[in-house]
Amino acid sequence: MSGSDESSLVSIVAKQLKESAEIKLQLINQAPVIVQIAKVWADALQSGGKVLFCGNGGSAADSQHLAAELVGRFQGERRALSAIALTTDTSILTAVANDYGFQQVFERQVIAHGRPGDVLVGISTSGQSENVIRAVKKAKELGLIAVAFTGSRGKLRELADYAVIVPSISTPRIQEAHIATGHIICELVDCLLDGGA
């Protein structure tokens, strides 16, 4: 590889890291809603409820990642918290997709697992994922609190009770901001529960 090729690749790295950092810094404006979401999660978990997560692709991975932070631990020791990623059971996903259609793969699980006072976190970079939108609508109908992690477009943000809206239309940048926000919320939940929930 020539020196000029390497310097052009280094420039790409620097550009992407700067862009990612700048988008995350813009989320400081949403700190109040992020705190409100942490309180909603903590209240549900404190009262014996659960947090459900759903999303597609990278957002499915984020769903599993954040559920694991609650069930396992985030940074400090505490009791296991009740969280379910609705993206993980291939038998449920394929049975529901086959029998009802892929648009219902999360909605059906919300009906099965969701109870009033629980929280559903719908993650969609486009804000247009039909299966996530349907899950959020069903959650609200059943008395769950609906949280959206999304980007600057789509209707998901308008449907949720609380929304983290990443000011970008770039899928990777939105995903990076979603997991950073999710980690912050997990830390706040630990603070709110004071390790003794």
C-alpha positions as CSV (number, residue, x, y, z in Angstrom):
1,M,0.0,0.0,0.0
2,S,1.4,3.4,-1.0
3,G,1.8,6.2,1.6
4,S,-0.8,8.3,-0.2
5,D,-3.4,5.4,-0.1
6,E,-2.7,5.0,3.6
7,S,-3.1,8.7,4.3
8,S,-6.4,8.7,2.5
9,L,-7.7,5.8,4.6
10,V,-6.5,7.6,7.8
11,S,-8.5,10.6,6.6
12,I,-11.6,8.4,6.3
13,V,-11.1,7.1,9.9
14,A,-10.7,10.7,11.2
15,K,-13.8,11.9,9.3
16,Q,-16.0,9.1,10.5
17,L,-14.9,9.4,14.2
18,K,-15.5,13.2,14.1
19,E,-18.9,12.8,12.5
20,S,-19.9,10.2,15.1
21,A,-18.7,12.4,18.0
22,E,-20.4,15.5,16.7
23,I,-23.8,13.7,16.4
24,K,-23.4,12.3,19.9
25,L,-22.6,15.8,21.3
26,Q,-25.9,17.1,19.8
27,L,-27.8,14.6,22.0
28,I,-26.8,16.7,25.0
29,N,-29.9,18.8,24.0
30,Q,-32.0,15.7,24.7
31,A,-30.5,15.0,28.2
32,P,-33.8,15.8,29.9
33,V,-35.8,13.2,27.9
34,I,-32.9,10.7,28.4
35,V,-33.3,11.2,32.1
36,Q,-37.1,10.8,31.9
37,I,-36.6,7.5,30.0
38,A,-34.2,6.2,32.7
39,K,-36.8,7.1,35.3
40,V,-39.5,5.2,33.4
41,W,-37.2,2.1,33.1
42,A,-36.3,2.3,36.8
43,D,-39.9,2.8,37.9
44,A,-41.0,-0.3,35.9
45,L,-38.2,-2.4,37.2
46,Q,-38.6,-1.3,40.8
47,S,-42.3,-2.2,40.8
48,G,-41.6,-5.7,39.4
49,G,-42.2,-4.9,35.7
50,K,-39.9,-5.4,32.8
51,V,-38.4,-3.7,29.8
52,L,-39.0,-5.2,26.4
53,F,-36.8,-4.3,23.4
54,C,-37.4,-4.7,19.6
55,G,-35.7,-3.7,16.4
56,N,-34.4,-5.1,13.1
57,G,-30.8,-5.8,12.0
58,G,-28.4,-3.6,13.9
59,S,-31.3,-2.5,16.1
60,A,-32.0,-6.1,16.9
61,A,-28.4,-6.4,18.1
62,D,-28.8,-3.2,20.2
63,S,-32.0,-4.7,21.7
64,Q,-30.1,-7.8,22.8
65,H,-27.2,-5.8,24.0
66,L,-29.3,-3.5,26.2
67,A,-31.4,-6.4,27.6
68,A,-28.2,-8.1,28.5
69,E,-27.0,-5.0,30.4
70,L,-30.1,-5.1,32.5
71,V,-30.3,-8.9,33.1
72,G,-26.6,-9.2,33.8
73,R,-25.1,-6.1,35.1
74,F,-24.0,-2.8,33.6
75,Q,-21.0,-1.7,35.7
76,G,-21.7,-2.3,39.4
77,E,-23.1,-5.4,41.1
78,R,-26.9,-5.4,41.6
79,R,-29.7,-7.8,41.3
80,A,-30.8,-9.1,37.8
81,L,-33.4,-6.8,36.2
82,S,-36.2,-8.1,34.0
83,A,-35.6,-7.4,30.4
84,I,-36.4,-9.3,27.2
85,A,-35.2,-8.7,23.7
86,L,-38.1,-9.7,21.4
87,T,-35.5,-10.4,18.6
88,T,-33.9,-13.6,19.9
89,D,-36.3,-16.6,19.7
90,T,-36.0,-17.9,16.2
91,S,-38.9,-20.4,16.7
92,I,-41.3,-17.5,17.8
93,L,-40.0,-15.2,15.1
94,T,-40.3,-17.7,12.3
95,A,-43.7,-19.1,13.5
96,V,-45.3,-15.7,13.8
97,A,-43.8,-14.5,10.5
98,N,-45.0,-17.6,8.8
99,D,-48.5,-17.6,10.3
100,Y,-49.2,-13.9,10.6
101,G,-46.6,-12.0,8.6
102,F,-43.3,-10.4,9.6
103,Q,-45.1,-7.2,10.5
104,Q,-46.4,-8.9,13.6
105,V,-43.3,-10.6,15.0
106,F,-42.9,-8.1,17.8
107,E,-46.5,-7.1,18.3
108,R,-47.5,-10.7,19.0
109,Q,-44.8,-10.9,21.7
110,V,-45.9,-7.7,23.2
111,I,-49.3,-9.2,23.6
112,A,-47.8,-12.3,25.2
113,H,-45.3,-10.6,27.6
114,G,-46.4,-7.0,28.1
115,R,-48.3,-5.9,31.1
116,P,-49.5,-2.4,32.1
117,G,-46.6,-0.4,33.5
118,D,-44.0,-2.4,31.6
119,V,-41.8,-0.5,29.0
120,L,-41.4,-1.3,25.3
121,V,-38.3,0.2,23.6
122,G,-38.8,0.2,19.9
123,I,-35.5,0.8,18.0
124,S,-35.6,1.9,14.3
125,T,-32.9,4.0,12.5
126,S,-35.4,4.9,9.8
127,G,-38.4,5.4,12.1
128,Q,-40.4,3.5,9.5
129,S,-40.0,-0.2,10.5
130,E,-43.6,-1.5,10.3
131,N,-43.1,-4.3,12.8
132,V,-41.6,-1.9,15.4
133,I,-44.4,0.6,14.8
134,R,-47.1,-2.1,15.3
135,A,-45.4,-3.2,18.5
136,V,-45.3,0.4,19.8
137,K,-49.0,0.9,19.0
138,K,-50.0,-2.4,20.6
139,A,-47.9,-1.6,23.7
140,K,-49.7,1.7,24.2
141,E,-53.0,0.0,23.7
142,L,-52.2,-2.5,26.4
143,G,-51.0,0.1,28.9
144,L,-47.2,-0.2,28.5
145,I,-45.0,2.9,28.2
146,A,-43.5,3.2,24.7
147,V,-40.0,4.5,24.2
148,A,-38.5,5.1,20.7
149,F,-34.8,5.2,19.7
150,T,-34.8,6.6,16.2
151,G,-33.3,9.0,13.7
152,S,-34.4,12.3,12.3
153,R,-37.1,10.8,10.0
154,G,-40.1,8.5,10.2
155,K,-43.2,8.4,12.2
156,L,-42.0,6.2,15.1
157,R,-41.0,9.2,17.2
158,E,-44.5,10.6,17.0
159,L,-46.1,7.4,18.3
160,A,-43.9,6.8,21.4
161,D,-44.4,8.4,24.8
162,Y,-40.7,9.2,24.9
163,A,-38.3,9.4,22.0
164,V,-34.5,9.7,21.6
165,I,-34.2,11.3,18.1
166,V,-30.7,11.1,16.7
167,P,-30.2,14.2,14.4
168,S,-29.0,12.2,11.4
169,I,-30.1,10.1,8.5
170,S,-27.0,8.0,8.4
171,T,-27.7,4.5,9.7
172,P,-24.3,3.8,11.2
173,R,-24.2,7.2,13.0
174,I,-27.7,6.7,14.3
175,Q,-26.8,3.2,15.6
176,E,-23.7,4.4,17.3
177,A,-25.7,7.1,19.1
178,H,-28.4,4.6,20.1
179,I,-26.0,2.3,21.9
180,A,-24.3,5.2,23.5
181,T,-27.6,6.5,24.7
182,G,-28.7,3.0,25.9
183,H,-25.5,2.7,28.0
184,I,-26.1,6.1,29.6
185,I,-29.7,5.1,30.4
186,C,-28.4,1.8,32.0
187,E,-26.0,3.8,34.1
188,L,-28.8,6.2,35.2
189,V,-31.0,3.2,36.0
190,D,-28.3,1.8,38.3
191,C,-28.0,5.2,40.0
192,L,-31.8,5.5,40.4
193,L,-32.1,2.0,41.8
194,D,-29.0,2.6,43.9
195,G,-27.8,-0.9,43.4
196,G,-30.5,-2.2,45.8
197,A,-33.6,-2.7,43.6
